[in-house]
């Protein structure tokens, strides 16, 4: 992710959110070209998102009150505040 000196870098969550939205549009478009119904496509994408969220929750729960290894003190403080 390159930025110019006067243009601040986007937070990673913003970058990933934009990439995810783009990927979702591409998958949806491709499935529509096969004749899949929009309602079925949206349901499939919702199930995939739910699985991703559940997996992330399991990962975070497994770490408990310990921040992932190799992170800064500020990250660890944020982790503890959020978890």
C-alpha positions as a Markdown table, in Angstrom:
| # | Residue | x | y | z |
|---|---|---|---|---|
| 1 | Unk | 0.0 | 0.0 | 0.0 |
| 2 | Unk | 1.8 | 3.1 | -1.2 |
| 3 | Unk | 0.9 | 6.6 | -0.3 |
| 4 | Unk | 2.3 | 10.0 | -1.1 |
| 5 | Unk | 3.9 | 12.0 | 1.8 |
| 6 | Unk | 0.9 | 14.3 | 2.0 |
| 7 | Unk | -1.6 | 11.4 | 1.8 |
| 8 | Unk | -1.9 | 9.5 | 5.1 |
| 9 | Unk | -2.0 | 5.7 | 4.9 |
| 10 | Unk | -5.5 | 4.2 | 5.4 |
| 11 | Unk | -6.0 | 2.1 | 8.5 |
| 12 | Unk | -5.7 | -1.6 | 7.7 |
| 13 | Unk | -9.3 | -2.2 | 8.6 |
| 14 | Unk | -10.4 | 0.2 | 6.0 |
| 15 | Unk | -8.2 | -1.4 | 3.4 |
| 16 | Unk | -9.5 | -4.9 | 4.2 |
| 17 | Unk | -13.1 | -3.7 | 4.3 |
| 18 | Unk | -12.7 | -2.2 | 0.8 |
| 19 | Unk | -11.0 | -5.3 | -0.5 |
| 20 | Unk | -13.7 | -7.5 | 1.0 |
| 21 | Unk | -16.5 | -5.4 | -0.5 |
| 22 | Unk | -14.8 | -5.6 | -3.9 |
| 23 | Unk | -14.4 | -9.4 | -3.7 |
| 24 | Unk | -18.0 | -9.8 | -2.7 |
| 25 | Unk | -19.1 | -7.8 | -5.7 |
| 26 | Unk | -16.9 | -9.8 | -8.0 |
| 27 | Unk | -18.2 | -13.1 | -6.6 |
| 28 | Unk | -21.8 | -11.9 | -6.8 |
| 29 | Unk | -21.4 | -10.8 | -10.4 |
| 30 | Unk | -19.8 | -14.1 | -11.4 |
| 31 | Unk | -22.5 | -16.1 | -9.8 |
| 32 | Unk | -25.2 | -14.0 | -11.4 |
| 33 | Unk | -23.6 | -14.7 | -14.8 |
| 34 | Unk | -24.2 | -18.5 | -14.1 |
| 35 | Unk | -27.9 | -17.8 | -13.5 |
| 36 | Unk | -27.9 | -17.9 | -9.7 |
| 37 | Unk | -30.7 | -15.9 | -8.1 |
| 38 | Unk | -29.7 | -12.8 | -6.3 |
| 39 | Unk | -31.4 | -13.9 | -3.1 |
| 40 | Unk | -29.4 | -17.2 | -3.1 |
| 41 | Unk | -26.2 | -15.4 | -3.8 |
| 42 | Unk | -26.8 | -13.0 | -0.9 |
| 43 | Unk | -27.6 | -15.9 | 1.4 |
| 44 | Unk | -24.4 | -17.7 | 0.4 |
| 45 | Unk | -22.3 | -14.6 | 1.1 |
| 46 | Unk | -24.0 | -14.1 | 4.4 |
| 47 | Unk | -23.2 | -17.7 | 5.5 |
| 48 | Unk | -19.6 | -17.2 | 4.5 |
| 49 | Unk | -19.3 | -14.0 | 6.5 |
| 50 | Unk | -20.9 | -15.6 | 9.5 |
| 51 | Unk | -18.4 | -18.4 | 9.3 |
| 52 | Unk | -15.5 | -15.9 | 9.1 |
| 53 | Unk | -16.8 | -14.0 | 12.1 |
| 54 | Unk | -17.3 | -17.2 | 14.1 |
| 55 | Unk | -13.7 | -18.3 | 13.3 |
| 56 | Unk | -12.3 | -14.9 | 14.3 |
| 57 | Unk | -14.2 | -15.1 | 17.6 |
| 58 | Unk | -12.8 | -18.5 | 18.3 |
| 59 | Unk | -9.3 | -17.3 | 17.6 |
| 60 | Unk | -9.7 | -14.2 | 19.9 |
| 61 | Unk | -11.3 | -16.3 | 22.6 |
| 62 | Unk | -8.4 | -18.8 | 22.5 |
| 63 | Unk | -6.0 | -15.9 | 23.2 |
| 64 | Unk | -8.0 | -14.6 | 26.0 |
| 65 | Unk | -6.4 | -11.7 | 27.8 |
| 66 | Unk | -3.0 | -12.2 | 26.0 |
| 67 | Unk | -2.3 | -10.1 | 22.9 |
| 68 | Unk | -0.8 | -11.9 | 20.0 |
| 69 | Unk | 2.9 | -12.4 | 20.3 |
| 70 | Unk | 5.3 | -9.9 | 18.8 |
| 71 | Unk | 3.0 | -6.9 | 19.1 |
| 72 | Unk | 3.8 | -3.5 | 20.6 |
| 73 | Unk | 2.8 | -2.5 | 24.1 |
| 74 | Unk | 0.2 | -0.1 | 22.7 |
| 75 | Unk | -1.3 | -2.9 | 20.7 |
| 76 | Unk | -1.4 | -5.0 | 23.9 |
| 77 | Unk | -3.1 | -2.3 | 25.8 |
| 78 | Unk | -5.7 | -1.9 | 23.1 |
| 79 | Unk | -6.2 | -5.7 | 23.0 |
| 80 | Unk | -6.8 | -5.8 | 26.7 |
| 81 | Unk | -9.3 | -2.9 | 26.5 |
| 82 | Unk | -11.2 | -4.6 | 23.6 |
| 83 | Unk | -11.2 | -8.2 | 24.9 |
